[in-house]
Amino acid sequence: MFPIRIEIIPSGGIVEQVRALVPATTTLSVTCLPHHGIERTIRTAVELSDAGYKVIPHLAARSIRSRAELTGIIRGCDAAGIREVFVIGGDRKQAAGGYESALPVLEDIAQYSGGMMRAGIAGYPEGHPAISPLDLLDGLLAKQHLASHVVTQMCFSAGKIHDYAALLRREGVNLPVWAGVAGAVPRTRLVALATQIGVGSSLKFLSRKGPLARKLLSGDRYSPDALVAGLENPPGNLAGIHLYTFNTLDAVPNDAAASSPSALQAALIRGAAQ
C-alpha cells in the first residue's frame, strides 16, 4: 500500500473536525486559497501541529506580502515543529507583494532556513491552462534543487500519471512524485471542482458509460479505488498518494485507522467522503 497524505482546506471548524475524525498519525496538507489568505493556512497548520499532527502548509507565492512576512512564516512554522511546506505560485490574480512565482519563495526559504525546511512543488500531468508544457518542465528543472518532492494536480488517469512521472525522469527531474487523487466525493461536486482547477481529458470518464465508469462511480459518487489500483502497478513508480478530501472526513474510522496504517489508507481512499 502507498504512503498517504490528506489535503484539507482551512475552513471554519476544520481543526475540530480533524481532531475528532482523523488519527494523529496522519500527515495533513493545508491549502492556501486566495479568498482565505495565507494567515488562515498558517494558523490552521500550527493548531494542527500543536495537536500532534505532521502538517504541511501550502505557501502561495502571490499571497505573500514581503520577504519579511515569509521569514516570519518560516520562523513560526519552525517554532511549531513544522519541517515541510508546499510552495506554489497561487491563483491570486494580483500578487500581494514581490513574489510572482514559486521559485524566489523556494530560494528565500532555503536561504533563511539553511536548507532545513523541506519544500514540495506542484506538477501537472495534464498541463496548466496558463503555462505551456515546456515552461512547466523548465520550471521544475529550475526548482528541483530546492525541492524535496513533486505533488501532482488532481488527475483521474493512472496512465497519465505514470507517463508524467516517466517524462520527468527522462527530462532530468529526479524528485519523488506523489500522485494527486480525489477522495470519494459526489460526482457533481467533483466535476465542478475539477473544472475550476483546469483538469483536462482524464475527467471525461465521468460522463461515459461502460466498465471503467462503473468501476469509478458508485451511483452519483466517484470512487478512487480503480485509479489507486492502477497507480500501484508498476510498483515503485510513485512515492505515495496525496488525497484531496475537500474536507469531507466524516467516514474516517478513528479507532480502526489508528491501530493499522493499512486500515487508515483504506478508510481515507474508500470512505473519506461518505
N, C-alpha and C positions, 0 to 999 in steps of 0.2 A: 504493500500500500504506500501511496505517496505521503510525504510530509504535507501538512495543510496549514494554511493561514487563512483567516477570515477577515474580510473588509467590512467595516461599519461606517455609517455616516453619523457625524456628531450632532444629531438632532436632540431635542429635548427629551429627557428621561432615558437616554440610551445607556448611561452608566449604570443606572439601577437595573435596567433590563439585562444588560450583560452580566452583572454580578449575580442576578437571580437565575440565569439560564445557561451561562457558559462557564465551563470549568476554568480555574485559574491557570491551568497548564497550557491553555490555548494562546497562540500568538495572534494578536489583533493588529490590523492595519486601519488607520483612521484617516478618512478622506479630508481634503481641503477644497471646498466648493466656493465659487465666487460670492454667492449671496450669504454664506456663513462667515467668511473671513478666516484668517489663519489663527486668530486668537482662540476661537472656539475649538479648532482642531487641537491646538497645544493644550488647552485647559482640559479637554476630554482625555487626551493621551496621558497627561500627568495624573489625573484622577484614577485612570485605569491602571497605570503603573504602580501607583501607591496602593492599589487594591491587590497587587500581586501578579498582574498580567505582564507578559512581554509585549510591548507596544511599539508599533512603527508609525509615527505620524507622517502624513504627507506634507511636503513643503512645496507650495505652488509659487514659482519664482515671481510671477506677475502680481501676486498678492503681498509680497514682502516690500515694505516701505523703504528700507535702507539697510546698509551693511550693519549698522548698529543694532537694528531690530533682529537681523539674522543672528548675530553673535549672542544677543540676549536669549534668543530661542534655543540655540545650541547649549548655552550655559544652563538654561532651565531644564532642558532635556537631560543633560549630564547629571544635574543635581537630583533628578527624579529616577535615575538609573536607566534612562532610555539611551541605548547604544546604537540605534539604527534609525534611519529616516528614509523616506521615499521622495525623490526630487523630480518634479515635473515642471513644465513651462506654465501650465494652468490655462484656464479658459476665460479668465478676465479679459475683457476687450481692451481696456486701458490699463497699462501697468501702474501699480500703486507707487512705484519708485524706480530705481535704476536697473532692476533686473527684468530683462525681457525674455530670458530663456533659462533652461536648467543649468547649462554649462558654467556660467560665472558663479551660480549658487554653489555648485559642487566644488569649484575651485576655492571659494571662500570658506566652505565647511572644512575642506581638507587643511587649509592653512590655519584656521582657528583651532581646530581640534587636534592638529598634529597627526592627522590620518587615523585617529582613534574612533571617529564616528563613521560607521558603515553607512553606505547610501545605495539604495536601489534606484534604477531608472526604468523608463517605460519603453515597451516595444509594441509594434503594430503589425501583426500578421496579415491584416487586410489593408494596410496603408492608413494614411491620415488624410482627412478631407482638405486640409490646408497646407500640407507639406508633401513634396514629391518623394517618391521612393528613394531616389539617390540621396537627397538631403537627409532623409531619415537614417539611412545607413551611415552617411558621413558623420551625422551627429552622434550615433552610437560609438563609432570608431574614436571620435574625439573625446568622448566621455568615459570610455571603459576603464582607463587607468585610474579614474576617480571613483569608480562604482564597484559594488560587490555582487550585483546580480541584475537581471532584467525581469520585469513582470510584464506579461503581455496584456494588451487590451482584451476585453471580453470577446471571445470567438466561439463559434459553435461547430467547428470542423476540426477533428483531430488531425486530419491530413494537412490542413493549412498550418496548424500549429507546429507539427513535426517538420514540415517543409521550411517554415520560418526559422526554427532552431537550426536546421541543417544549413540554411542560407547564411545565418550569422557566423557559424563555424567556418564555412568556406571563405567568407569575406574577412575573416580575422577577428571577429568579435567572440571572445572565448569565455564570456561570463556565463554562469549558470542561468538557465531560463526557467522561470516559474510560469505555468500556464494559467491565464485568467479564465475562470469558469463561472458561469452564473449558477446560483443555487436554485433550488426548486421553488419557482415563483409562478404566479398566474401568467398565462401566455400574453394576455393583453397588456399587462404591466411591463413584461419583458420586452415586447415589441416597441412600446413607447420609449422605454429607457434606451434600448439599443439604437433606435433611430436617432435619438438625441446625441449620442456619442459617436455616430458615424460607422457603426458596424455594418459591413457590406454583405457580400453574396452568401456567406455562410448562414445568414439569418433567414434565407428564403425557405429553408426546410419547414418553417413554422406554418406556412400556408400550403404545404404539399401533403398529399396523401400517399400512403404506401408503408412498407415495413419500417423504414428508417423513422418516418414521422411518428408511427405508433410506438416505437421504442422511446422516442424523445418526449412524447407528450402523453400525459395521462388525463383524459378529458380535456379540460382547458388549462392544465398545468404543465409547465415544462419540467422535465426531469433530466439531470445531467449524467445519469448512470451510464448510458451508452457512450457518451462523449468521454467520460473518465476511463471507461474500459478501453477505448481506442487510444487514449493517451498513454496507457500503461504498456503499450506494445509499439515500438521496441522498448524494452526496459533500459533505464539509464539515460534515455534521450533527454529527459526533463528533470529539473531539480525538485519540483513539487507542484501543488495546486494552490493557487490564490483564488479563494472563493468569494465572489461578490454576493453578499447576502441581502443587500438593500434593507438591512435592519429587521428582517423577518427571522427572528431567532427562537420563536416560542416552542419549537418542537425539539430543541436540543435537550436530550435527557441527561440532566446533570450527574446523577449517581452512576449510571452506566458508562457515560463518557469519561468521567473522571477516573474510573477504575481500569479503563482499557483504551489505549490510543487508537486501536482499530475501530472500537465502538464509537469513539468520538468522530473519527473520519467518516464512518458510515452515516452517523446521525447528521453531520453537517452537510454531507453531499446529498443524502436522500431526503432529509426532512427539515432542512433549515427554515423552510417557509410554509410548512403545513399548518 
